[in-house]
Amino acid sequence: MSELPRHYAAARSSFGDELKAAGHDVATSFRMSQLWFTLGNNDIVSRYRGSVLGPLWITLTTIAFIVGIGVLYAGIMKTPVDQYLPFIATGIVIWNFINQIILDGADAFLAASHVLRQTSIPLPLFIWRLTWRNILILAHQLPVLIIVAIWFHYLFKIDFPGALFGFLLIVINTTWFCFCAAIICARFRDLQQVLASSMQLLFFISPVIWTAKNDKGYSDIMKINPILHMLNVTRNPMLGKHFDINSAFILLILALSGWTLTFVLFASVRRRIVHYV
């Protein structure tokens, strides 16, 4: 009799064994990078199949939104356009990545339910798939930032290594949150709508399109907002400002604690996820 795929096996085992199996799933999913690279690429191709401009629509819609909002809000906030437009352009592009990857993460296992029921592909693979897909989407928005930097003459002031390190911190933190959200939302479907509403609220209470005040009490409140720190470690170097070491340290601590909790959660329920979907 052939051995059952590990995701369908229902026999009880010690938590230590489950941790080892979860670690094996994560390691195996990384070794299958060619598969999730291909799946992520195919997601983009499928989304724009039949379109004349294809993924170029991502770039054009980003330009239209940034120019429209940038010019309007610069007038409302009485801020010079040459200062505000680079600020909002960087903020919007970073926010789009964070927002989309989190919302996609909530649906990661549910969208792949037909695959999970028929194969024993490691579950983390679907998290890496959506991460790669959103990196590709971000790559189509980066030309907007380069155009803005050239137009306002600060291209050579950009700290590219700092921005790249900041982006890596964002990816590490958003992936563990996606993983956690994918597990929880597979069990409790209504949480997808709660998460979507929460992200809308988070957009307005985070300094994406407005600048944070220097008031001490206000700053203390903002420090608990992870989006603020994600913006700091990428937007500052992209605008030629100093890299925010404090925000980077906070994101490193958040990544360590978040991945630890997510890994424990995954080890606890990995055998049941296929039944949730």
Secondary structure, 3 states (H helix, E strand, C coil): CCCCCCCCCCCCCCHHHHHHHHHHHHHHHHHCHHHHHHHHHHHHHHHCCCCCCCCHHHHHHHHHHHHHHHHHHHHHCCCCHHHHHHHHHHHHHHHHHHHHHHHHHHCHHHHCHHHHCCCCCCCHHHHHHHHHHHHHHHHHHHHHHHHHHHHCCCHHHCCHHHHHHHHHHHHHHHHHHHHHHHHHHHHCCCHHHHHHHHHHHHHHHCCCCCCCCCCHHHHHHHCCCHHHHHHHHHHHHHCCCCCCHHHHHHHHHHHHHHHHHHHHHHHHHCCCHHHHC
